[in-house]
Amino acid sequence: MAISHNPIFNRSMSTGTAIAKQDLAQAEVDAQFAAITARNPMTVEGAAGKVLGLLALLVLSAVVTSYGMVQGWFGSSILVPVLGSALVGAVLMLWATFSRKVRPGVMVAYALVEGVFIGAVSLLFELMYPGIVQNAVVATLATAGIMFAAYRFGFIKVNARFTRVMTFALLGYMGFAVINLLIGFFTGSAGIYSTPMAWLAGLVGAGLAAFSLNLDFEAIASGARDRLPRENEWRAAFGLTTTLVWLYIEILRLLSIFNRD
């Protein structure tokens, strides 16, 4: 029904009414979201607990895998648990990362499967360089502690510039990793890690993994500060866990480079 004989006036009134309805609908959604988060918000303690839980499962799986390999549970080939767990772990990580829905079950499965990979790789390196796993674990924990202290006391500020620089650096390193993998595949070598420059590539990888921890710390802190729903604790915990795994692998590889004859 027309409000006026003027069509322009009628159209503007209709548009204004539609906008008002949209604003009202958005206000209702915001109010519902605020009510939900007020009742059950994300906390730093909750995210930290989930990180410890995922790491506990990962370590348990790694220990069982290493023991099983020594006992011959996987046969004589060490490549079976390494390649199998690496492939399955990558699929689970992508699923958990890019799924719109928070999937705690997938994240728990990732921790268990990644534990198989860590256990197998660690045993392989330990057989080649006795004592390297203990050193890698200590170095990983020490690095994570230093990064957390630097973040906590404001020596490293995770702002827009830091995030942008880290994003480009991580994309560049990802491209390098793919190219190096292809070179290694066609040459039957480890790519740059077979050259005298291996230590530099290993140092860059370990450094990027270490500084990436600050992005995970900020994700936990900002999520709790913004009172996001509690389910986001799983996303934040999963992100920190995957970064710690990456850091351990990079440190293990770097130590192996320094231990070469």
SULLINHU-V217491 format. One record per pair of residues at least 24 apart in sequence whose ideal C-beta (glycine too) atoms are under 10 Angstrom apart, sorted by the first residue. I is the first residue (numbers start at 0). J is the second residue. Records with the same first field share a line. If there is no record, write none. Layout:
# SULLINHU-V217491
I=J, J
This chain:
# SULLINHU-V217491
32=226, 227, 228
33=226
35=226, 227, 228, 229
36=225, 226, 227, 228, 229, 231
37=226
38=228, 229
39=226, 228, 229, 230
40=222, 223, 224, 225, 226, 227, 228, 229, 231, 232
41=219, 221, 222, 223, 224, 225, 226, 227, 228, 229, 230, 231, 232, 233, 234, 235
42=219, 222, 223, 226, 229, 232
43=216, 219, 220, 222, 223, 224, 232, 235
44=223, 232
45=219, 222, 223, 229, 231, 232, 233, 235, 236
46=215, 218, 219, 220, 222, 223, 229, 231, 232, 233, 234, 235, 236, 237, 238, 239
47=219, 232, 235, 236, 239
48=232, 236
49=103, 106, 107, 219, 232, 233, 234, 235, 236, 237, 239, 240
50=215, 219, 232, 235, 236, 237, 238, 239, 240, 243
51=236, 240
52=103, 106, 107, 110, 236, 240
53=103, 106, 107, 109, 110, 111, 113, 114, 233, 236, 237, 239, 240, 241, 243, 244
54=110, 114, 236, 239, 240, 243, 244
55=110, 114
56=106, 107, 108, 109, 110, 111, 113, 114, 240
57=107, 109, 110, 111, 112, 113, 114, 115, 116, 117, 118, 240, 243, 244, 247
58=110, 114, 117, 118, 136
59=110, 111, 114, 118
60=84, 110, 111, 112, 113, 114, 115, 116, 117, 118
61=111, 113, 114, 115, 116, 117, 118, 119, 120, 121, 122, 132
62=114, 117, 118, 121
63=111, 114, 115, 118
64=111, 114, 115, 116, 117, 118, 119, 120, 121, 122
65=114, 115, 117, 118, 119, 120, 121, 122, 123, 125, 132
66=118, 122
67=115, 118, 119, 122
68=115, 118, 119, 122, 123, 126
69=122, 126
73=115, 119
77=119, 120, 122, 123, 126
78=119, 123
79=119
80=115, 116, 118, 119, 120, 122
81=115, 116, 118, 119, 120, 122, 123
82=116, 119
83=112, 115, 116, 119
84=111, 112, 113, 114, 115, 116, 117, 118, 119, 120
85=112, 113, 115, 116, 119, 120
86=112, 116
87=111, 112, 113, 115, 116
88=112, 113, 114, 115, 116, 117, 241, 244
89=113, 116
92=237, 240, 241, 244
95=233, 234, 237, 238, 241
96=234, 237, 238, 241
98=234
100=230
101=228, 229, 230, 231, 232, 233, 234, 237
102=230, 233, 234, 237
103=230, 232, 233, 234, 236, 237
104=233
105=233, 237
106=233, 234, 236, 237, 238, 240, 241
107=233, 237
109=237, 240, 241, 244
110=236, 237, 240, 241, 244
113=240, 241, 244
114=244
116=244, 248
117=244, 247, 248, 251
120=247, 248, 251, 252
121=247, 248, 251
123=251, 255
124=251, 252, 254, 255, 258
125=251
127=255, 258, 259
128=251, 254, 255, 257, 258, 259
129=258
130=254, 258
131=250, 251, 254, 255, 257, 258
132=247, 251, 254
134=250, 251, 254, 258
135=246, 247, 248, 249, 250, 251, 252, 253, 254, 255
136=247, 250, 251
137=250
138=205, 246, 247, 250, 251, 253, 254
139=205, 208, 209, 243, 244, 246, 247, 248, 249, 250, 251
140=243, 246, 247
141=250
142=205, 206, 208, 209, 212, 243, 246, 247, 249, 250
143=208, 209, 212, 215, 216, 239, 242, 243, 246, 247
145=209, 212
146=208, 209, 210, 211, 212, 213, 215, 216, 242, 246
147=212, 213, 215, 216
149=209, 210, 212, 213, 216
150=210, 212, 213, 214, 215, 216, 217, 220
151=216, 220
155=210, 212, 213, 216, 217
156=213, 217
157=210, 213, 214, 215, 216, 217, 218, 220, 221
158=217
161=210, 213, 214, 217
162=213, 214, 217
164=210
165=207, 210, 211, 213, 214
166=214
168=203, 206, 207, 210, 211
169=207, 208, 210, 211, 214
171=203, 207
172=200, 203, 204, 206, 207, 208, 211
173=207
175=200, 203, 204
176=200, 204
189=252, 256
192=252, 253, 255, 256
197=252, 253, 255, 256, 257, 259
198=253, 256, 257, 259
199=256
200=249, 252, 253, 256
201=249, 250, 251, 252, 253, 254, 255, 256, 257
202=249, 253, 256
203=249, 253
204=245, 246, 248, 249, 250, 252, 253
205=245, 246, 247, 248, 249, 250, 251, 252, 253, 254
206=246, 249, 253
207=242, 245, 246, 249
208=242, 243, 244, 245, 246, 247, 248, 249, 250
209=242, 245, 246, 249, 250
210=242
211=238, 239, 241, 242, 243, 245, 246
212=238, 239, 242, 243, 245, 246
213=242
214=238, 239, 242
215=239, 240, 241, 242, 243
216=242
